[in-house]
């Protein structure tokens, strides 16, 4: 499952700097997550670093992009191959 940034986002850039897949982009007025690049940090960390970096708790699971652990691992492997 990808993460989703809510309207509570203050565009502080903390989450974007933490994302190992560069899945977070500056948006207007809030940041947005590319679900095709978000692996919830699978392959890098135990939990999504953007969530812990967000000072206003504006990041959480995206119910519209639910993925199993196997799907997230496969996505991670595919991203690694394309780099």
C-alpha positions as CSV (number, residue, x, y, z in Angstrom):
1,X,0.0,0.0,0.0
2,X,1.3,3.4,-0.9
3,X,1.1,6.2,1.6
4,X,-1.1,9.3,1.1
5,X,-0.4,12.9,2.2
6,X,-3.5,14.6,3.6
7,X,-4.6,18.2,3.3
8,X,-2.9,18.8,6.7
9,X,0.5,18.9,4.8
10,X,2.4,22.1,5.5
11,X,4.8,21.5,2.6
12,X,7.9,21.5,4.9
13,X,9.9,19.1,2.7
14,X,10.7,16.7,5.5
15,X,9.0,13.7,4.0
16,X,10.5,14.2,0.5
17,X,14.0,14.3,1.9
18,X,13.5,11.0,3.7
19,X,12.0,9.0,0.8
20,X,14.6,6.5,-0.6
21,X,12.5,5.9,-3.8
22,X,12.0,9.6,-4.5
23,X,8.3,8.9,-4.6
24,X,7.3,12.2,-3.0
25,X,7.0,15.3,-5.1
26,X,6.3,18.9,-4.3
27,X,2.7,19.7,-5.1
28,X,0.5,22.8,-5.0
29,X,-0.4,23.3,-2.2
30,X,0.5,20.0,-0.7
31,X,3.1,17.3,-1.5
32,X,2.0,14.1,-3.3
33,X,3.1,10.5,-3.5
34,X,3.6,8.5,-6.7
35,X,2.0,5.2,-5.8
36,X,4.1,3.5,-8.5
37,X,7.3,4.4,-6.7
38,X,6.2,4.1,-3.0
39,X,7.1,0.8,-1.4
40,X,6.5,1.9,2.1
41,X,10.3,1.8,2.5
42,X,10.3,-2.0,2.0
43,X,13.8,-3.0,1.1
44,X,15.2,0.0,3.0
45,X,13.6,0.4,6.4
46,X,11.1,-1.4,8.7
47,X,8.5,1.3,8.3
48,X,7.9,4.3,6.0
49,X,10.3,7.0,7.0
50,X,8.1,9.8,5.6
51,X,5.5,9.0,8.3
52,X,8.0,9.5,11.2
53,X,9.5,12.6,9.5
54,X,6.2,14.4,9.1
55,X,5.8,17.0,11.9
56,X,2.1,17.3,11.5
57,X,1.1,13.6,11.1
58,X,-0.2,14.3,7.5
59,X,0.9,11.0,6.1
60,X,-0.9,7.6,6.4
61,X,-1.9,4.6,4.4
62,X,-3.6,5.1,1.0
63,X,-6.7,2.9,1.0
64,X,-7.0,3.3,-2.8
65,X,-3.5,1.7,-3.3
66,X,-3.6,-1.4,-1.1
67,X,-0.7,-3.9,-1.8
68,X,0.5,-7.0,-0.1
69,X,4.0,-7.4,1.3
70,X,4.9,-9.6,-1.7
71,X,3.7,-6.9,-4.1
72,X,5.7,-4.2,-2.3
73,X,8.8,-6.4,-2.4
74,X,8.4,-7.0,-6.1
75,X,7.9,-3.3,-6.7
76,X,11.1,-2.6,-4.8
77,X,13.0,-5.2,-6.9
78,X,11.7,-3.7,-10.1
79,X,12.7,-0.1,-9.0
80,X,16.2,-1.4,-8.2
81,X,16.6,-3.0,-11.6
82,X,15.5,0.2,-13.4
83,X,18.1,2.4,-11.6
